[in-house]
Amino acid sequence: MKKNNNSKVKTNRKLVVFLCTGNSCRSQIAEGFARHLGKNKLDVYSAGLSPSGINPLAIEVMREAGIDISHQSSDALSQELINDADLIVTLCGDARDNCSLVGQKAEHLHWPLSDPARAEGTPEEIKQIFREVRDEMY
């Protein structure tokens, strides 16, 4: 097995990368679901153009769904991860528009989801928006 610049282990399984700007909410939730559902059939990672750490509410709403993402890390996208990926899923327009994926072997899908980190309201209203984004993914 080989490690790439993100200290991820490369295996012979298909590599799926979820990409957004901050790698704090949407991509972390997507990584958690894909790891849970793909169980040893896929290598799954998330990355960001400007990683900002995992949002505690993302961890909390995934825990409510029975999935622990607290061990995941908020990582910067590396060229090696792009090169190794079989599928790259961008979750925001910024990632889609500002990440050069042209010419790479990876299939690219765009799944535009609203950013729960930008939610406004009471703490419970904000948490509900995180739940809505989580539920839209599942």
N, CA, C and O atoms as a GROMACS GRO file, in nm:
protein
  552
    1MET      N    1   0.083  -0.119   0.000
    1MET     CA    2   0.000   0.000   0.000
    1MET      C    3   0.087   0.124   0.000
    1MET      O    4   0.195   0.126   0.059
    2LYS      N    5   0.039   0.225  -0.067
    2LYS     CA    6   0.113   0.349  -0.081
    2LYS      C    7   0.035   0.461  -0.014
    2LYS      O    8  -0.088   0.462  -0.018
    3LYS      N    9   0.106   0.556   0.046
    3LYS     CA   10   0.038   0.672   0.104
    3LYS      C   11   0.056   0.790   0.011
    3LYS      O   12   0.162   0.806  -0.050
    4ASN      N   13  -0.048   0.873  -0.001
    4ASN     CA   14  -0.035   0.993  -0.082
    4ASN      C   15  -0.002   1.111   0.008
    4ASN      O   16   0.021   1.093   0.128
    5ASN      N   17  -0.001   1.231  -0.048
    5ASN     CA   18   0.037   1.350   0.028
    5ASN      C   19  -0.059   1.381   0.141
    5ASN      O   20  -0.023   1.452   0.235
    6ASN      N   21  -0.180   1.331   0.135
    6ASN     CA   22  -0.277   1.354   0.242
    6ASN      C   23  -0.265   1.247   0.350
    6ASN      O   24  -0.353   1.237   0.435
    7SER      N   25  -0.161   1.168   0.348
    7SER     CA   26  -0.138   1.060   0.442
    7SER      C   27  -0.251   0.959   0.439
    7SER      O   28  -0.286   0.900   0.541
    8LYS      N   29  -0.307   0.939   0.323
    8LYS     CA   30  -0.413   0.841   0.304
    8LYS      C   31  -0.348   0.716   0.245
    8LYS      O   32  -0.250   0.725   0.172
    9VAL      N   33  -0.401   0.602   0.275
    9VAL     CA   34  -0.348   0.477   0.225
    9VAL      C   35  -0.414   0.442   0.093
    9VAL      O   36  -0.537   0.444   0.082
   10LYS      N   37  -0.334   0.411  -0.009
   10LYS     CA   38  -0.386   0.373  -0.140
   10LYS      C   39  -0.390   0.222  -0.149
   10LYS      O   40  -0.291   0.154  -0.123
   11THR      N   41  -0.507   0.169  -0.186
   11THR     CA   42  -0.525   0.026  -0.203
   11THR      C   43  -0.569   0.001  -0.347
   11THR      O   44  -0.568   0.093  -0.429
   12ASN      N   45  -0.608  -0.121  -0.378
   12ASN     CA   46  -0.658  -0.153  -0.511
   12ASN      C   47  -0.808  -0.128  -0.525
   12ASN      O   48  -0.863  -0.150  -0.633
   13ARG      N   49  -0.875  -0.085  -0.419
   13ARG     CA   50  -1.018  -0.053  -0.426
   13ARG      C   51  -1.037   0.080  -0.499
   13ARG      O   52  -0.943   0.159  -0.512
   14LYS      N   53  -1.157   0.104  -0.547
   14LYS     CA   54  -1.190   0.231  -0.611
   14LYS      C   55  -1.179   0.343  -0.508
   14LYS      O   56  -1.221   0.328  -0.394
   15LEU      N   57  -1.122   0.455  -0.551
   15LEU     CA   58  -1.102   0.571  -0.463
   15LEU      C   59  -1.205   0.679  -0.497
   15LEU      O   60  -1.209   0.729  -0.609
   16VAL      N   61  -1.287   0.714  -0.398
   16VAL     CA   62  -1.388   0.818  -0.412
   16VAL      C   63  -1.348   0.936  -0.324
   16VAL      O   64  -1.314   0.918  -0.207
   17VAL      N   65  -1.351   1.056  -0.382
   17VAL     CA   66  -1.314   1.177  -0.309
   17VAL      C   67  -1.431   1.275  -0.314
   17VAL      O   68  -1.484   1.307  -0.420
   18PHE      N   69  -1.472   1.322  -0.196
   18PHE     CA   70  -1.575   1.425  -0.185
   18PHE      C   71  -1.504   1.557  -0.161
   18PHE      O   72  -1.419   1.568  -0.072
   19LEU      N   73  -1.538   1.656  -0.240
   19LEU     CA   74  -1.464   1.782  -0.239
   19LEU      C   75  -1.557   1.901  -0.221
   19LEU      O   76  -1.657   1.914  -0.292
   20CYS      N   77  -1.522   1.988  -0.126
   20CYS     CA   78  -1.589   2.118  -0.113
   20CYS      C   79  -1.485   2.219  -0.066
   20CYS      O   80  -1.367   2.186  -0.054
   21THR      N   81  -1.527   2.339  -0.040
   21THR     CA   82  -1.432   2.444  -0.008
   21THR      C   83  -1.364   2.421   0.126
   21THR      O   84  -1.241   2.412   0.132
   22GLY      N   85  -1.441   2.412   0.234
   22GLY     CA   86  -1.383   2.407   0.368
   22GLY      C   87  -1.358   2.270   0.424
   22GLY      O   88  -1.291   2.257   0.526
   23ASN      N   89  -1.412   2.166   0.360
   23ASN     CA   90  -1.399   2.029   0.411
   23ASN      C   91  -1.438   2.022   0.559
   23ASN      O   92  -1.372   1.957   0.640
   24SER      N   93  -1.548   2.092   0.591
   24SER     CA   94  -1.592   2.095   0.730
   24SER      C   95  -1.729   2.033   0.753
   24SER      O   96  -1.756   1.984   0.863
   25CYS      N   97  -1.816   2.035   0.653
   25CYS     CA   98  -1.954   1.986   0.673
   25CYS      C   99  -1.994   1.887   0.566
   25CYS      O  100  -1.994   1.766   0.588
   26ARG      N  101  -2.030   1.939   0.448
   26ARG     CA  102  -2.086   1.855   0.343
   26ARG      C  103  -1.994   1.740   0.304
   26ARG      O  104  -2.038   1.625   0.299
   27SER      N  105  -1.870   1.768   0.277
   27SER     CA  106  -1.778   1.662   0.235
   27SER      C  107  -1.751   1.564   0.348
   27SER      O  108  -1.730   1.445   0.324
   28GLN      N  109  -1.750   1.612   0.472
   28GLN     CA  110  -1.729   1.524   0.587
   28GLN      C  111  -1.849   1.429   0.604
   28GLN      O  112  -1.831   1.310   0.630
   29ILE      N  113  -1.970   1.483   0.591
   29ILE     CA  114  -2.090   1.401   0.602
   29ILE      C  115  -2.093   1.298   0.490
   29ILE      O  116  -2.121   1.180   0.514
   30ALA      N  117  -2.062   1.342   0.367
   30ALA     CA  118  -2.061   1.249   0.253
   30ALA      C  119  -1.957   1.140   0.273
   30ALA      O  120  -1.983   1.023   0.244
   31GLU      N  121  -1.839   1.176   0.322
   31GLU     CA  122  -1.735   1.076   0.350
   31GLU      C  123  -1.785   0.976   0.452
   31GLU      O  124  -1.765   0.855   0.436
   32GLY      N  125  -1.849   1.024   0.557
   32GLY     CA  126  -1.899   0.935   0.661
   32GLY      C  127  -2.001   0.836   0.607
   32GLY      O  128  -1.994   0.717   0.637
   33PHE      N  129  -2.096   0.884   0.528
   33PHE     CA  130  -2.196   0.794   0.469
   33PHE      C  131  -2.132   0.694   0.375
   33PHE      O  132  -2.164   0.575   0.379
   34ALA      N  133  -2.041   0.740   0.289
   34ALA     CA  134  -1.978   0.650   0.192
   34ALA      C  135  -1.892   0.545   0.260
   34ALA      O  136  -1.892   0.429   0.219
   35ARG      N  137  -1.820   0.584   0.364
   35ARG     CA  138  -1.742   0.485   0.439
   35ARG      C  139  -1.834   0.381   0.504
   35ARG      O  140  -1.807   0.262   0.500
   36HIS      N  141  -1.943   0.429   0.561
   36HIS     CA  142  -2.038   0.340   0.629
   36HIS      C  143  -2.105   0.245   0.529
   36HIS      O  144  -2.114   0.125   0.554
   37LEU      N  145  -2.150   0.298   0.419
   37LEU     CA  146  -2.223   0.217   0.321
   37LEU      C  147  -2.129   0.135   0.233
   37LEU      O  148  -2.167   0.027   0.186
   38GLY      N  149  -2.008   0.185   0.209
   38GLY     CA  150  -1.914   0.115   0.121
   38GLY      C  151  -1.829   0.011   0.190
   38GLY      O  152  -1.762  -0.068   0.123
   39LYS      N  153  -1.830   0.009   0.321
   39LYS     CA  154  -1.758  -0.088   0.405
   39LYS      C  155  -1.655  -0.173   0.330
   39LYS      O  156  -1.689  -0.277   0.273
   40ASN      N  157  -1.534  -0.130   0.331
   40ASN     CA  158  -1.421  -0.206   0.277
   40ASN      C  159  -1.432  -0.236   0.128
   40ASN      O  160  -1.354  -0.316   0.076
   41LYS      N  161  -1.526  -0.176   0.058
   41LYS     CA  162  -1.537  -0.194  -0.086
   41LYS      C  163  -1.480  -0.074  -0.161
   41LYS      O  164  -1.447  -0.083  -0.279
   42LEU      N  165  -1.469   0.038  -0.090
   42LEU     CA  166  -1.419   0.162  -0.148
   42LEU      C  167  -1.317   0.224  -0.054
   42LEU      O  168  -1.320   0.202   0.067
   43ASP      N  169  -1.226   0.302  -0.111
   43ASP     CA  170  -1.146   0.394  -0.031
   43ASP      C  171  -1.215   0.528  -0.046
   43ASP      O  172  -1.238   0.574  -0.158
   44VAL      N  173  -1.248   0.592   0.065
   44VAL     CA  174  -1.326   0.715   0.063
   44VAL      C  175  -1.254   0.822   0.142
   44VAL      O  176  -1.211   0.800   0.255
   45TYR      N  177  -1.243   0.939   0.081
   45TYR     CA  178  -1.180   1.053   0.147
   45TYR      C  179  -1.255   1.179   0.112
   45TYR      O  180  -1.329   1.183   0.014
   46SER      N  181  -1.235   1.280   0.191
   46SER     CA  182  -1.286   1.412   0.160
   46SER      C  183  -1.170   1.510   0.169
   46SER      O  184  -1.070   1.485   0.237
   47ALA      N  185  -1.186   1.621   0.100
   47ALA     CA  186  -1.082   1.723   0.100
   47ALA      C  187  -1.146   1.857   0.070
   47ALA      O  188  -1.261   1.865   0.026
   48GLY      N  189  -1.070   1.962   0.095
   48GLY     CA  190  -1.119   2.096   0.069
   48GLY      C  191  -1.016   2.183   0.002
   48GLY      O  192  -0.895   2.158   0.011
   49LEU      N  193  -1.064   2.286  -0.066
   49LEU     CA  194  -0.973   2.382  -0.127
   49LEU      C  195  -0.906   2.467  -0.020
   49LEU      O  196  -0.790   2.505  -0.034
   50SER      N  197  -0.979   2.496   0.087
   50SER     CA  198  -0.928   2.571   0.202
   50SER      C  199  -0.983   2.506   0.329
   50SER      O  200  -1.076   2.560   0.390
   51PRO      N  201  -0.928   2.393   0.370
   51PRO     CA  202  -0.984   2.319   0.484
   51PRO      C  203  -0.986   2.403   0.611
   51PRO      O  204  -0.893   2.477   0.642
   52SER      N  205  -1.098   2.388   0.684
   52SER     CA  206  -1.117   2.472   0.802
   52SER      C  207  -1.150   2.393   0.928
   52SER      O  208  -1.192   2.452   1.027
   53GLY      N  209  -1.132   2.261   0.925
   53GLY     CA  210  -1.163   2.180   1.042
   53GLY      C  211  -1.306   2.130   1.036
   53GLY      O  212  -1.391   2.192   0.973
   54ILE      N  213  -1.332   2.018   1.101
   54ILE     CA  214  -1.465   1.960   1.098
   54ILE      C  215  -1.558   2.038   1.190
   54ILE      O  216  -1.526   2.064   1.306
   55ASN      N  217  -1.673   2.075   1.138
   55ASN     CA  218  -1.772   2.147   1.215
   55ASN      C  219  -1.833   2.052   1.318
   55ASN      O  220  -1.877   1.943   1.282
   56PRO      N  221  -1.836   2.091   1.446
   56PRO     CA  222  -1.891   2.003   1.550
   56PRO      C  223  -2.036   1.962   1.523
   56PRO      O  224  -2.077   1.853   1.564
   57LEU      N  225  -2.113   2.045   1.456
   57LEU     CA  226  -2.252   2.009   1.427
   57LEU      C  227  -2.259   1.897   1.323
   57LEU      O  228  -2.352   1.817   1.325
   58ALA      N  229  -2.163   1.891   1.232
   58ALA     CA  230  -2.159   1.780   1.136
   58ALA      C  231  -2.137   1.649   1.213
   58ALA      O  232  -2.201   1.548   1.185
   59ILE      N  233  -2.046   1.652   1.307
   59ILE     CA  234  -2.020   1.533   1.390
   59ILE      C  235  -2.146   1.496   1.467
   59ILE      O  236  -2.182   1.378   1.474
   60GLU      N  237  -2.212   1.595   1.525
   60GLU     CA  238  -2.330   1.569   1.608
   60GLU      C  239  -2.445   1.509   1.526
   60GLU      O  240  -2.507   1.412   1.570
   61VAL      N  241  -2.474   1.567   1.409
   61VAL     CA  242  -2.589   1.514   1.332
   61VAL      C  243  -2.558   1.378   1.270
   61VAL      O  244  -2.650   1.299   1.248
   62MET      N  245  -2.433   1.352   1.243
   62MET     CA  246  -2.398   1.217   1.194
   62MET      C  247  -2.407   1.116   1.307
   62MET      O  248  -2.446   1.001   1.286
   63ARG      N  249  -2.370   1.157   1.426
   63ARG     CA  250  -2.383   1.068   1.543
   63ARG      C  251  -2.530   1.033   1.564
   63ARG      O  252  -2.562   0.920   1.599
   64GLU      N  253  -2.620   1.130   1.542
   64GLU     CA  254  -2.763   1.104   1.551
   64GLU      C  255  -2.806   0.996   1.450
   64GLU      O  256  -2.900   0.921   1.475
   65ALA      N  257  -2.736   0.989   1.337
   65ALA     CA  258  -2.766   0.889   1.233
   65ALA      C  259  -2.692   0.758   1.257
   65ALA      O  260  -2.702   0.665   1.178
   66GLY      N  261  -2.618   0.751   1.367
   66GLY     CA  262  -2.547   0.628   1.402
   66GLY      C  263  -2.411   0.613   1.336
   66GLY      O  264  -2.358   0.503   1.330
   67ILE      N  265  -2.355   0.724   1.287
   67ILE     CA  266  -2.224   0.719   1.219
   67ILE      C  267  -2.130   0.817   1.288
   67ILE      O  268  -2.162   0.935   1.303
   68ASP      N  269  -2.015   0.768   1.330
   68ASP     CA  270  -1.915   0.850   1.399
   68ASP      C  271  -1.814   0.903   1.298
   68ASP      O  272  -1.738   0.825   1.240
   69ILE      N  273  -1.812   1.034   1.276
   69ILE     CA  274  -1.714   1.094   1.186
   69ILE      C  275  -1.610   1.176   1.264
   69ILE      O  276  -1.531   1.249   1.204
   70SER      N  277  -1.610   1.162   1.395
   70SER     CA  278  -1.518   1.242   1.477
   70SER      C  279  -1.372   1.208   1.452
   70SER      O  280  -1.284   1.289   1.483
   71HIS      N  281  -1.344   1.092   1.397
   71HIS     CA  282  -1.206   1.050   1.369
   71HIS      C  283  -1.157   1.100   1.233
   71HIS      O  284  -1.038   1.089   1.203
   72GLN      N  285  -1.247   1.154   1.150
   72GLN     CA  286  -1.208   1.204   1.018
   72GLN      C  287  -1.128   1.333   1.034
   72GLN      O  288  -1.133   1.398   1.138
   73SER      N  289  -1.054   1.369   0.930
   73SER     CA  290  -0.974   1.491   0.935
   73SER      C  291  -1.012   1.583   0.820
   73SER      O  292  -1.056   1.538   0.715
   74SER      N  293  -0.993   1.711   0.842
   74SER     CA  294  -1.019   1.813   0.741
   74SER      C  295  -0.888   1.839   0.667
   74SER      O  296  -0.796   1.898   0.722
   75ASP      N  297  -0.882   1.793   0.542
   75ASP     CA  298  -0.757   1.794   0.468
   75ASP      C  299  -0.764   1.881   0.343
   75ASP      O  300  -0.871   1.900   0.284
   76ALA      N  301  -0.649   1.932   0.303
   76ALA     CA  302  -0.637   2.005   0.177
   76ALA      C  303  -0.629   1.906   0.062
   76ALA      O  304  -0.571   1.798   0.075
   77LEU      N  305  -0.688   1.944  -0.047
   77LEU     CA  306  -0.682   1.861  -0.167
   77LEU      C  307  -0.540   1.861  -0.221
   77LEU      O  308  -0.477   1.966  -0.232
   78SER      N  309  -0.489   1.743  -0.254
   78SER     CA  310  -0.356   1.733  -0.314
   78SER      C  311  -0.370   1.687  -0.458
   78SER      O  312  -0.468   1.621  -0.495
   79GLN      N  313  -0.273   1.720  -0.539
   79GLN     CA  314  -0.274   1.675  -0.678
   79GLN      C  315  -0.267   1.523  -0.685
   79GLN      O  316  -0.328   1.463  -0.773
   80GLU      N  317  -0.195   1.462  -0.594
   80GLU     CA  318  -0.185   1.316  -0.593
   80GLU      C  319  -0.321   1.251  -0.566
   80GLU      O  320  -0.354   1.149  -0.626
   81LEU      N  321  -0.399   1.310  -0.475
   81LEU     CA  322  -0.532   1.256  -0.447
   81LEU      C  323  -0.620   1.268  -0.571
   81LEU      O  324  -0.695   1.175  -0.603
   82ILE      N  325  -0.612   1.380  -0.641
   82ILE     CA  326  -0.687   1.396  -0.767
   82ILE      C  327  -0.643   1.292  -0.868
   82ILE      O  328  -0.726   1.229  -0.932
   83ASN      N  329  -0.512   1.272  -0.881
   83ASN     CA  330  -0.460   1.177  -0.979
   83ASN      C  331  -0.500   1.034  -0.948
   83ASN      O  332  -0.524   0.955  -1.040
   84ASP      N  333  -0.509   0.999  -0.820
   84ASP     CA  334  -0.541   0.862  -0.780
   84ASP      C  335  -0.690   0.832  -0.779
   84ASP      O  336  -0.730   0.716  -0.783
   85ALA      N  337  -0.773   0.936  -0.775
   85ALA     CA  338  -0.917   0.917  -0.760
   85ALA      C  339  -0.980   0.851  -0.882
   85ALA      O  340  -0.941   0.875  -0.996
   86ASP      N  341  -1.078   0.767  -0.855
   86ASP     CA  342  -1.161   0.708  -0.960
   86ASP      C  343  -1.289   0.789  -0.978
   86ASP      O  344  -1.345   0.794  -1.088
   87LEU      N  345  -1.335   0.852  -0.871
   87LEU     CA  346  -1.455   0.935  -0.874
   87LEU      C  347  -1.433   1.054  -0.783
   87LEU      O  348  -1.393   1.038  -0.668
   88ILE      N  349  -1.458   1.174  -0.835
   88ILE     CA  350  -1.453   1.296  -0.755
   88ILE      C  351  -1.591   1.357  -0.758
   88ILE      O  352  -1.648   1.382  -0.865
   89VAL      N  353  -1.645   1.382  -0.638
   89VAL     CA  354  -1.777   1.443  -0.626
   89VAL      C  355  -1.759   1.580  -0.564
   89VAL      O  356  -1.721   1.592  -0.447
   90THR      N  357  -1.786   1.685  -0.642
   90THR     CA  358  -1.784   1.821  -0.588
   90THR      C  359  -1.920   1.850  -0.529
   90THR      O  360  -2.023   1.816  -0.587
   91LEU      N  361  -1.919   1.915  -0.413
   91LEU     CA  362  -2.043   1.940  -0.339
   91LEU      C  363  -2.079   2.087  -0.333
   91LEU      O  364  -2.179   2.125  -0.272
   92CYS      N  365  -1.997   2.171  -0.397
   92CYS     CA  366  -2.029   2.313  -0.403
   92CYS      C  367  -1.972   2.371  -0.532
   92CYS      O  368  -1.879   2.316  -0.592
   93GLY      N  369  -2.029   2.482  -0.574
   93GLY     CA  370  -1.986   2.546  -0.697
   93GLY      C  371  -1.842   2.593  -0.692
   93GLY      O  372  -1.772   2.590  -0.793
   94ASP      N  373  -1.797   2.638  -0.576
   94ASP     CA  374  -1.659   2.684  -0.562
   94ASP      C  375  -1.561   2.573  -0.595
   94ASP      O  376  -1.464   2.593  -0.668
   95ALA      N  377  -1.585   2.454  -0.540
   95ALA     CA  378  -1.497   2.340  -0.568
   95ALA      C  379  -1.506   2.301  -0.715
   95ALA      O  380  -1.404   2.273  -0.779
   96ARG      N  381  -1.628   2.299  -0.769
   96ARG     CA  382  -1.646   2.263  -0.910
   96ARG      C  383  -1.572   2.361  -1.000
   96ARG      O  384  -1.508   2.320  -1.097
   97ASP      N  385  -1.582   2.491  -0.969
   97ASP     CA  386  -1.528   2.594  -1.057
   97ASP      C  387  -1.379   2.620  -1.038
   97ASP      O  388  -1.314   2.671  -1.129
   98ASN      N  389  -1.325   2.587  -0.921
   98ASN     CA  390  -1.187   2.625  -0.890
   98ASN      C  391  -1.091   2.509  -0.872
   98ASN      O  392  -0.978   2.529  -0.827
   99CYS      N  393  -1.132   2.392  -0.906
   99CYS     CA  394  -1.045   2.275  -0.896
   99CYS      C  395  -1.029   2.217  -1.036
   99CYS      O  396  -1.127   2.173  -1.097
  100SER      N  397  -0.909   2.217  -1.086
  100SER     CA  398  -0.884   2.165  -1.219
  100SER      C  399  -0.885   2.013  -1.216
  100SER      O  400  -0.793   1.949  -1.165
  101LEU      N  401  -0.990   1.955  -1.274
  101LEU     CA  402  -1.004   1.810  -1.282
  101LEU      C  403  -0.990   1.762  -1.425
  101LEU      O  404  -1.000   1.642  -1.453
  102VAL      N  405  -0.968   1.855  -1.516
  102VAL     CA  406  -0.960   1.821  -1.658
  102VAL      C  407  -0.841   1.731  -1.685
  102VAL      O  408  -0.731   1.755  -1.635
  103GLY      N  409  -0.864   1.628  -1.763
  103GLY     CA  410  -0.756   1.539  -1.802
  103GLY      C  411  -0.724   1.431  -1.701
  103GLY      O  412  -0.637   1.347  -1.725
  104GLN      N  413  -0.793   1.432  -1.588
  104GLN     CA  414  -0.768   1.330  -1.488
  104GLN      C  415  -0.850   1.206  -1.523
  104GLN      O  416  -0.950   1.214  -1.594
  105LYS      N  417  -0.807   1.092  -1.471
  105LYS     CA  418  -0.878   0.966  -1.500
  105LYS      C  419  -1.012   0.958  -1.428
  105LYS      O  420  -1.098   0.879  -1.466
  106ALA      N  421  -1.029   1.038  -1.327
  106ALA     CA  422  -1.148   1.030  -1.242
  106ALA      C  423  -1.274   1.074  -1.316
  106ALA      O  424  -1.274   1.168  -1.394
  107GLU      N  425  -1.381   1.002  -1.286
  107GLU     CA  426  -1.513   1.048  -1.326
  107GLU      C  427  -1.546   1.162  -1.231
  107GLU      O  428  -1.511   1.159  -1.113
  108HIS      N  429  -1.615   1.264  -1.282
  108HIS     CA  430  -1.650   1.379  -1.198
  108HIS      C  431  -1.802   1.396  -1.196
  108HIS      O  432  -1.867   1.403  -1.300
  109LEU      N  433  -1.856   1.402  -1.075
  109LEU     CA  434  -1.998   1.432  -1.055
  109LEU      C  435  -2.008   1.557  -0.970
  109LEU      O  436  -1.926   1.582  -0.882
  110HIS      N  437  -2.111   1.637  -0.999
  110HIS     CA  438  -2.134   1.756  -0.916
  110HIS      C  439  -2.268   1.739  -0.845
  110HIS      O  440  -2.371   1.714  -0.908
  111TRP      N  441  -2.264   1.751  -0.714
  111TRP     CA  442  -2.382   1.735  -0.630
  111TRP      C  443  -2.396   1.862  -0.547
  111TRP      O  444  -2.346   1.868  -0.435
  112PRO      N  445  -2.463   1.965  -0.601
  112PRO     CA  446  -2.470   2.093  -0.530
  112PRO      C  447  -2.562   2.086  -0.408
  112PRO      O  448  -2.682   2.063  -0.420
  113LEU      N  449  -2.503   2.105  -0.295
  113LEU     CA  450  -2.578   2.105  -0.168
  113LEU      C  451  -2.556   2.239  -0.098
  113LEU      O  452  -2.448   2.298  -0.106
  114SER      N  453  -2.659   2.287  -0.031
  114SER     CA  454  -2.642   2.412   0.043
  114SER      C  455  -2.542   2.390   0.156
  114SER      O  456  -2.527   2.278   0.207
  115ASP      N  457  -2.475   2.497   0.195
  115ASP     CA  458  -2.371   2.488   0.298
  115ASP      C  459  -2.432   2.512   0.435
  115ASP      O  460  -2.470   2.625   0.467
  116PRO      N  461  -2.443   2.407   0.517
  116PRO     CA  462  -2.502   2.427   0.650
  116PRO      C  463  -2.418   2.516   0.740
  116PRO      O  464  -2.469   2.572   0.836
  117ALA      N  465  -2.290   2.531   0.710
  117ALA     CA  466  -2.204   2.617   0.792
  117ALA      C  467  -2.245   2.764   0.780
  117ALA      O  468  -2.208   2.846   0.864
  118ARG      N  469  -2.319   2.797   0.677
  118ARG     CA  470  -2.365   2.935   0.658
  118ARG      C  471  -2.505   2.958   0.713
  118ARG      O  472  -2.560   3.067   0.699
  119ALA      N  473  -2.560   2.858   0.775
  119ALA     CA  474  -2.697   2.869   0.829
  119ALA      C  475  -2.704   2.974   0.938
  119ALA      O  476  -2.609   2.994   1.014
  120GLU      N  477  -2.817   3.040   0.944
  120GLU     CA  478  -2.842   3.141   1.047
  120GLU      C  479  -2.969   3.105   1.122
  120GLU      O  480  -3.057   3.038   1.069
  121GLY      N  481  -2.977   3.150   1.245
  121GLY     CA  482  -3.096   3.126   1.326
  121GLY      C  483  -3.056   3.085   1.466
  121GLY      O  484  -2.942   3.105   1.509
  122THR      N  485  -3.151   3.028   1.536
  122THR     CA  486  -3.124   2.979   1.671
  122THR      C  487  -3.036   2.855   1.660
  122THR      O  488  -3.026   2.796   1.552
  123PRO      N  489  -2.971   2.814   1.768
  123PRO     CA  490  -2.891   2.692   1.762
  123PRO      C  491  -2.970   2.571   1.711
  123PRO      O  492  -2.916   2.490   1.636
  124GLU      N  493  -3.095   2.558   1.752
  124GLU     CA  494  -3.175   2.444   1.706
  124GLU      C  495  -3.210   2.458   1.557
  124GLU      O  496  -3.212   2.357   1.486
  125GLU      N  497  -3.237   2.578   1.510
  125GLU     CA  498  -3.266   2.599   1.367
  125GLU      C  499  -3.143   2.565   1.282
  125GLU      O  500  -3.155   2.504   1.176
  126ILE      N  501  -3.027   2.605   1.329
  126ILE     CA  502  -2.903   2.575   1.256
  126ILE      C  503  -2.879   2.425   1.254
  126ILE      O  504  -2.844   2.370   1.150
  127LYS      N  505  -2.897   2.359   1.367
  127LYS     CA  506  -2.879   2.214   1.372
  127LYS      C  507  -2.978   2.145   1.278
  127LYS      O  508  -2.943   2.045   1.215
  128GLN      N  509  -3.098   2.197   1.268
  128GLN     CA  510  -3.197   2.138   1.178
  128GLN      C  511  -3.152   2.150   1.032
  128GLN      O  512  -3.178   2.059   0.952
  129ILE      N  513  -3.087   2.257   0.996
  129ILE     CA  514  -3.035   2.272   0.859
  129ILE      C  515  -2.926   2.169   0.834
  129ILE      O  516  -2.919   2.113   0.725
  130PHE      N  517  -2.840   2.143   0.932
  130PHE     CA  518  -2.740   2.038   0.919
  130PHE      C  519  -2.808   1.903   0.896
  130PHE      O  520  -2.766   1.824   0.812
  131ARG      N  521  -2.914   1.878   0.972
  131ARG     CA  522  -2.989   1.752   0.955
  131ARG      C  523  -3.048   1.741   0.814
  131ARG      O  524  -3.046   1.634   0.753
  132GLU      N  525  -3.100   1.851   0.763
  132GLU     CA  526  -3.161   1.850   0.630
  132GLU      C  527  -3.058   1.817   0.522
  132GLU      O  528  -3.086   1.739   0.431
  133VAL      N  529  -2.940   1.877   0.533
  133VAL     CA  530  -2.833   1.846   0.437
  133VAL      C  531  -2.792   1.700   0.451
  133VAL      O  532  -2.774   1.631   0.351
  134ARG      N  533  -2.776   1.654   0.574
  134ARG     CA  534  -2.743   1.513   0.598
  134ARG      C  535  -2.848   1.422   0.536
  134ARG      O  536  -2.814   1.326   0.467
  135ASP      N  537  -2.974   1.451   0.560
  135ASP     CA  538  -3.082   1.367   0.509
  135ASP      C  539  -3.092   1.372   0.358
  135ASP      O  540  -3.130   1.273   0.296
  136GLU      N  541  -3.058   1.483   0.298
  136GLU     CA  542  -3.058   1.493   0.151
  136GLU      C  543  -2.951   1.401   0.091
  136GLU      O  544  -2.970   1.348  -0.018
  137MET      N  545  -2.842   1.383   0.162
  137MET     CA  546  -2.735   1.295   0.114
  137MET      C  547  -2.774   1.148   0.126
  137MET      O  548  -2.736   1.067   0.041
  138TYR      N  549  -2.849   1.114   0.229
  138TYR     CA  550  -2.880   0.974   0.254
  138TYR      C  551  -3.000   0.932   0.175
  138TYR      O  552  -3.042   0.817   0.183
   0.00000   0.00000   0.00000
